[in-house]
Amino acid sequence: MRPDPQRHVSVGSIGPDRRSERPRRVHRTNWMALLCGLLFVGIGVRYLTGPPPDAVIMAPVLVGGLGFAAFVAIIAKALRR
């Protein structure tokens, strides 16, 4: 194909205009969800491997893990302000 002589493209219009781009949004880490998810996965892996753990042991681990996740989330929120 031959280039169209009537059509002129300037070099500056080839790429996107930097001024018209939207500002990049930064997502903050949701520490509560992250730590609770890791706790869930960890307990699930523990139940899948080896002999099943005792529920008397796992209940305080679960409550303590959720409490720790809440504590970290509160501290992170206080530090962001």
Backbone as CSV, one residue per row, in Angstrom:
resi,resn,N_x,N_y,N_z,CA_x,CA_y,CA_z,C_x,C_y,C_z
1,MET,0.837,-1.177,0.000,0.000,0.000,0.000,0.875,1.229,0.000
2,ARG,0.453,2.192,-0.757,1.167,3.464,-0.791,0.577,4.408,0.249
3,PRO,1.440,5.224,0.855,0.917,6.201,1.811,0.097,7.270,1.114
4,ASP,-0.917,7.736,1.790,-1.787,8.777,1.258,-1.080,10.119,1.402
5,PRO,-0.807,10.845,0.299,-0.099,12.126,0.418,-0.959,13.221,1.056
6,GLN,-2.268,13.066,1.049,-3.141,14.077,1.632,-3.201,13.970,3.158
7,ARG,-2.871,12.818,3.654,-2.968,12.588,5.088,-1.604,12.812,5.719
8,HIS,-1.563,13.700,6.694,-0.295,14.025,7.351,-0.427,13.690,8.832
9,VAL,0.518,12.905,9.344,0.522,12.531,10.753,1.750,13.145,11.386
10,SER,1.535,13.965,12.384,2.682,14.562,13.061,3.267,13.562,14.049
11,VAL,4.526,13.737,14.362,5.222,12.810,15.240,4.636,12.852,16.644
12,GLY,4.204,13.997,17.108,3.668,14.116,18.457,2.332,13.437,18.643
13,SER,1.606,13.175,17.572,0.283,12.580,17.725,0.300,11.057,17.613
14,ILE,1.477,10.468,17.489,1.537,9.016,17.355,1.234,8.334,18.679
15,GLY,1.852,8.767,19.763,1.648,8.147,21.066,0.481,8.792,21.792
16,PRO,0.119,8.219,22.927,-0.975,8.803,23.714,-0.535,10.119,24.352
17,ASP,-1.475,11.013,24.477,-1.191,12.305,25.094,-1.066,12.112,26.594
18,ARG,0.064,12.473,27.159,0.325,12.248,28.579,-0.592,13.075,29.465
19,ARG,-1.012,14.234,29.019,-1.870,15.082,29.844,-3.287,14.548,29.938
20,SER,-3.722,13.769,28.960,-5.097,13.270,28.982,-5.225,11.945,29.737
21,GLU,-4.105,11.374,30.199,-4.186,10.117,30.944,-4.791,10.361,32.321
22,ARG,-5.538,9.385,32.775,-6.092,9.472,34.122,-4.987,9.227,35.132
23,PRO,-5.092,9.845,36.291,-4.063,9.578,37.299,-4.147,8.133,37.770
24,ARG,-3.013,7.572,38.053,-2.965,6.182,38.485,-3.486,6.067,39.906
25,ARG,-4.393,5.128,40.118,-4.956,4.921,41.448,-4.135,3.885,42.196
26,VAL,-3.938,4.142,43.451,-3.185,3.225,44.292,-4.159,2.565,45.255
27,HIS,-4.143,1.253,45.281,-5.024,0.516,46.176,-4.285,0.225,47.468
28,ARG,-4.917,0.522,48.571,-4.320,0.229,49.863,-4.522,-1.237,50.195
29,THR,-3.579,-1.778,50.949,-3.655,-3.184,51.333,-4.716,-3.368,52.407
30,ASN,-5.599,-4.320,52.200,-6.609,-4.668,53.191,-6.006,-5.760,54.071
31,TRP,-5.390,-5.330,55.173,-4.658,-6.258,56.026,-5.567,-7.281,56.691
32,MET,-6.773,-6.874,57.054,-7.702,-7.805,57.702,-8.036,-8.963,56.769
33,ALA,-8.384,-8.657,55.533,-8.736,-9.703,54.574,-7.528,-10.567,54.230
34,LEU,-6.362,-9.953,54.081,-5.163,-10.712,53.744,-4.793,-11.699,54.848
35,LEU,-4.756,-11.229,56.072,-4.363,-12.102,57.181,-5.423,-13.169,57.481
36,CYS,-6.691,-12.816,57.361,-7.741,-13.824,57.572,-7.687,-14.892,56.479
37,GLY,-7.399,-14.496,55.261,-7.257,-15.463,54.175,-6.074,-16.388,54.396
38,LEU,-4.949,-15.827,54.845,-3.783,-16.662,55.139,-4.066,-17.627,56.291
39,LEU,-4.806,-17.157,57.299,-5.183,-18.025,58.412,-6.079,-19.166,57.934
40,PHE,-7.043,-18.844,57.097,-7.947,-19.852,56.546,-7.181,-20.896,55.748
41,VAL,-6.263,-20.439,54.896,-5.470,-21.372,54.093,-4.574,-22.218,54.992
42,GLY,-3.963,-21.596,55.986,-3.096,-22.342,56.894,-3.833,-23.406,57.669
43,ILE,-5.006,-23.081,58.176,-5.794,-24.073,58.914,-6.278,-25.178,57.963
44,GLY,-6.648,-24.793,56.752,-7.065,-25.800,55.775,-5.947,-26.768,55.421
45,VAL,-4.740,-26.232,55.235,-3.597,-27.104,54.949,-3.314,-28.009,56.139
46,ARG,-3.461,-27.477,57.343,-3.216,-28.292,58.546,-4.210,-29.458,58.630
47,TYR,-5.460,-29.217,58.256,-6.450,-30.296,58.294,-6.242,-31.308,57.158
48,LEU,-5.646,-30.867,56.048,-5.435,-31.779,54.918,-4.216,-32.668,55.100
49,THR,-3.239,-32.229,55.874,-2.003,-32.995,56.027,-1.986,-33.693,57.381
50,GLY,-1.551,-34.900,57.364,-1.349,-35.639,58.604,-2.629,-35.941,59.343
51,PRO,-2.468,-36.311,60.613,-3.665,-36.612,61.415,-4.443,-35.326,61.712
52,PRO,-5.762,-35.429,61.827,-6.550,-34.216,62.095,-6.201,-33.624,63.461
53,PRO,-6.072,-32.321,63.528,-5.729,-31.695,64.807,-6.924,-31.690,65.759
54,ASP,-6.636,-31.517,67.016,-7.673,-31.487,68.042,-8.417,-30.148,67.964
55,ALA,-9.738,-30.193,68.051,-10.540,-28.969,67.967,-10.302,-28.052,69.155
56,VAL,-9.919,-28.621,70.302,-9.631,-27.804,71.489,-8.402,-26.941,71.258
57,ILE,-7.484,-27.413,70.443,-6.282,-26.637,70.108,-6.577,-25.639,68.994
58,MET,-7.341,-26.052,67.989,-7.561,-25.208,66.816,-8.503,-24.035,67.087
59,ALA,-9.423,-24.163,68.019,-10.345,-23.053,68.327,-9.601,-21.828,68.855
60,PRO,-8.692,-21.967,69.835,-7.943,-20.783,70.262,-6.995,-20.244,69.192
61,VAL,-6.467,-21.143,68.354,-5.608,-20.682,67.251,-6.421,-19.820,66.294
62,LEU,-7.632,-20.250,65.983,-8.503,-19.486,65.095,-8.873,-18.140,65.709
63,VAL,-9.316,-18.138,66.950,-9.716,-16.889,67.614,-8.513,-15.958,67.778
64,GLY,-7.379,-16.527,68.161,-6.170,-15.713,68.297,-5.701,-15.141,66.970
65,GLY,-5.787,-15.941,65.914,-5.399,-15.457,64.581,-6.303,-14.342,64.086
66,LEU,-7.603,-14.492,64.310,-8.537,-13.431,63.913,-8.309,-12.161,64.739
67,GLY,-8.011,-12.337,66.021,-7.705,-11.179,66.862,-6.434,-10.475,66.414
68,PHE,-5.420,-11.246,66.061,-4.176,-10.661,65.564,-4.405,-9.911,64.265
69,ALA,-5.204,-10.482,63.359,-5.509,-9.815,62.089,-6.249,-8.501,62.328
70,ALA,-7.181,-8.500,63.273,-7.904,-7.266,63.598,-6.964,-6.227,64.198
71,PHE,-6.062,-6.661,65.058,-5.092,-5.744,65.673,-4.198,-5.103,64.614
72,VAL,-3.688,-5.892,63.683,-2.839,-5.361,62.624,-3.624,-4.393,61.731
73,ALA,-4.883,-4.717,61.434,-5.708,-3.839,60.594,-5.963,-2.506,61.282
74,ILE,-6.196,-2.517,62.583,-6.428,-1.279,63.335,-5.162,-0.430,63.373
75,ILE,-4.025,-1.060,63.614,-2.759,-0.327,63.651,-2.444,0.263,62.263
76,ALA,-2.670,-0.497,61.202,-2.402,-0.002,59.849,-3.305,1.178,59.520
77,LYS,-4.552,1.118,59.927,-5.478,2.224,59.651,-5.074,3.474,60.426
78,ALA,-4.605,3.291,61.670,-4.175,4.436,62.476,-2.911,5.075,61.890
79,LEU,-2.023,4.262,61.339,-0.792,4.809,60.769,-1.032,5.521,59.444
80,ARG,-2.079,5.152,58.708,-2.378,5.797,57.421,-2.836,7.234,57.594
81,ARG,-3.464,7.533,58.707,-4.008,8.886,58.919,-2.961,9.870,59.255
